[in-house]
């Protein structure tokens, strides 16, 4: 775990940039990717206030909040999010767990799977929960680690009980299937690299051998869940968001 002397985002950014600039690029890339997804949804709402019918969004205690809104449209749905807030939260997760580069990519894969199959949009009031649990699941697969909700109990603002229930809710939505397809992983890897290039012109590379191990691990976890009668998830190609990138 990183020393507690890193009391500010600036100090951490300087530290990580001096030791692993690729990680810093990934933090910026995934932060911008999430911002784009949220802003795309907010932009739809701002253009057409009736674009989203809350009745069509599945209920979830942790990922959708119909009870918080007064009607099919509420201005809170279009509330923008600060990209710096996203970046700081991603940095918080990395400071706690120092997960691999591959975990960043896999986190995006699971976020996209969750959004696609749950039909719940990424919004300003649910992105932290979705990101947190996606990272937990991704680390379990990518880093071949024995990760449980209790390992994430030090994240400020989240109780152990909340994390456990969020994980169950998340896995229910994706059918308790961790299985990873190479096309999903490579798509998100290329997407994050494109964002990285647009920010600083930088690029980074992932270990292809690790991808093979990750796919084996994801299949193993899926088979274990399948044996427990937890349902099967069938992956499909991820869709992209075509929206102008903002300056970081």
C-alpha positions, 0 to 999 in steps of 0.5 A, a space after each residue: 500500500 502506498 504511504 500515507 504521506 501522499 495526502 494530495 492528488 498532486 503528490 500522488 500524480 507526481 509520484 506515480 508519474 516518476 515511477 510508472 507514467 503508463 499507469 498515470 496515462 491509464 488513470 487519465 484514460 479510464 477517467 475520460 472514458 467514464 466522463 464521456 459515457 456519463 456526458 453522453 447520457 446527460 447530453 441526451 437528457 438536455 437535448 430531449 428531456 423525455 429521452 429517458 423513461 425511468 419506468 424502463 430502467 430496472 430498479 436497483 438499490 445501488 445502481 438506479 434510483 427511481 425513488 430519487 426522481 419526481 417524474 419520468 424526467 428530473 433535472 438531476 438526471 442531466 447533472 454533469 459530473 466533474 472529470 477531476 472527481 472521477 480521476 481522483 476516485 480512480 487514483 484512490 482505488 489504485 492507491 489502495 490496491 495497486 492493480 495491474 495495467 490489465 485490470 484497468 482495461 478489464 474494469 472497462 469491459 465489465 462496466 460496459 457489460 453491466 451497462 449493456 445487460 442491466 439497461 441502467 445508464 451511467 449517471 452522475 449518481 451511480 458511476 462510483 458504485 459501478 466503477 467500484 464493483 467493476 474494479 473489484 470483479 476485474 481485479 479478481 480476474 486480471 490479477 488472479 487475486 483472492 479478492 472479496 468485498 472486505 478488501 475494499 472496506 477502506 474506501 471512504 463512503 462505502 460500508 462493508 455491507 454496502 459493498 457486499 450487496 452491490 457486488 451481489 446486485 452487479 453479478 446478478 445483472 451480468 448473470 454471475 458470469 465472469 467470462 471474457 472474450 478477447 474481442 471485448 478486451 482488445 476493443 477496450 484496450 484500443 479505446 483507452 489507448 486512443 484516449 491516451 494518445 488524444 491526451 498526451 500523444 502517449 501509448 502503452 502496451 499490454 502483455 499478450 501472454 497475460 491476456 491468455 491467462 486472464 481469459 483462462 481465469 475468467 472462464 474458470 470463475 464462470 464455470 465455478 459460478 455455473 456449477 452453483 446454478 448462477 446463470 450464464 452470461 453470453 458476451 456480445 460486441 461492445 458498442 462505442 460512444 461517438 462524442 467529442 473529447 474534452 480537454 483533460 
